[in-house]
Amino acid sequence: MHEINHFVGGEYTKGSSSRTADVFNPATGEVQAKLAMANASDLDAAVERAAAAQPAWAAVNPQRRARVMMKFVELLNRDMDKLAEALSREHGKTLPDAKGDVVRGLEVAEYCIGAPHLLKGEYTDSAGPGIDMYSMRQPLGVTAGITPFNFPAMIPMWMFCPAIVCGNAMILKPSERDPSVPNMLAELMLEAGLPKDILQVVHGDKEVVDAILDNETIQSVGFVGSTPIAQYIYARSTANGKRCQCFGGAKNHMIVMPDADMDQAADALVGAGYGAAGERCMAISVAVPVTDEAADRLLEKLIPRVEKLKVGPYTAGDDVDYGPVITAEAKQKILGLVESGVKDGAKLAVDGRDFSLQGYEDGNFVGPCLFDNVTPDMDIYTQEIFGPVLSTVRAKTYEEALSLAMDHEYGNGTAIFTRDGDTARDFANRINIGMVGINVPIPVPLAYHTFGGWKKSMFGDLNQHGPDAFKFYTRTKTVTARWPSGIKEGGEFSIPLME
Ligand code: NAD
């Protein structure tokens, strides 16, 4: 059986724990690898090495640190096919989607090449007589990143690229479901010139996560995953005095106004609702057509598109729209929620429950499901399903549609489809959600803007990537300097006013 181990000190190691986890092939249900699961002493050993190496890395000038990122980008492009294949094999998403996963991470590495500029501090000449004042951005030390299964390339890169280019070391704890790509990325960083103890990949579950949260050397924790775990990690790491940003689950609404281009809206909904089997935190999971007449027109276009979706393993090539969901448990949870929607009285306009694929009967495939007449009290509306299930909630007015999205506990992404600039502008201004699309169904900001939701989709203050990442991974130090020629009057005993 293939073994996957921790990547510590530039080498693979099993660690001291004998515990392992199964890594499944989601298309067949078979176990394809055994993953070493770290304990607290494995974590402590990795942190110790990282802490010893970090000061020398912080002392490397930012331009040279940025050159590691430059080389890393080149290596990602060189190994793109290999990375995408490894990613699809463990995650199940199609190869083009897996490449997108790598590219969205690569773009953050590209942004980090600008570190020398982004790390520049501020300077005030003559803040007082003979006094200059300047601020510098200094790294935190050893940082940690805990990442989810659904973007095993992109999200680790969103964390370790800015952390490392700012002069920190990082302990990365990827999802135990698809751990190979994070290891490959760490190997590429080494090949790109990163000193060996600066990026360590430690695999495991709650046991090692708790060790991270309680480790006194680790200065910050970045987390992406489900909301209950995000809330737990935020509470425990901030109680331990760490800087923390935690990104949680989502329920993204797409409002479709009666004046929208219905073909465009229907195309957007199939892609954003069912792409990656709905396992995206920015997937659209609720369609909100405004007026019954618009709802009928939308569903008339949407139903045949959903019925035509092709589901299969990534190895089937371009013929597949989406693959299996991550685990058998995830499949059962999704099917259970679909069942609850039917029981609660929603209309299952497209029923993918009995989907089965010859030769892949034990795989975690779920056929596309489309609900109409969903109401806000139903579990399929309140809960994140994280599967190929789209719910339609009919709203009578724009205000009702707006309130629906605003009242939901999650606030990651949303979209409005309309031809009316006034409505779109009003929506963007009033909605209490972090990322907004106007005729764009998955408004994931590019690397030089920041990514983050509101409400229960985010715990913390600073977003991922963009300028926020450079703030998150550095501390500001402000220096007030006066040289001896200015010191003539003796000591001052009241707060200095710089006059
Ligand atoms: P998850 O919360 O199950 O796991 C995320 C990480 O937390 C993994 O590394 C896992 O090992 C660890 N973990 C799991 N249970 C834990 C526990 N009890 N204690 C400590 N650590 C634990 O999430 P997932 O299933 O891997 O990912 C899917 C979720 O992530 C969805 O809810 C999705 O919306 C969310 N997500 C959010 C964003 C965002 O930016 N907001 C992006 C991607 C995914």
Residues whose N, C-alpha, C, O or C-beta is under 5 A from the ligand:
A	BS01	NAD	I146 T147 P148 F149 N150 K173 P174 S175 E176 G204 D205 K206 V209 V224 G225 S226 T227 I229 F247 G248 G249 A250 C281 S457
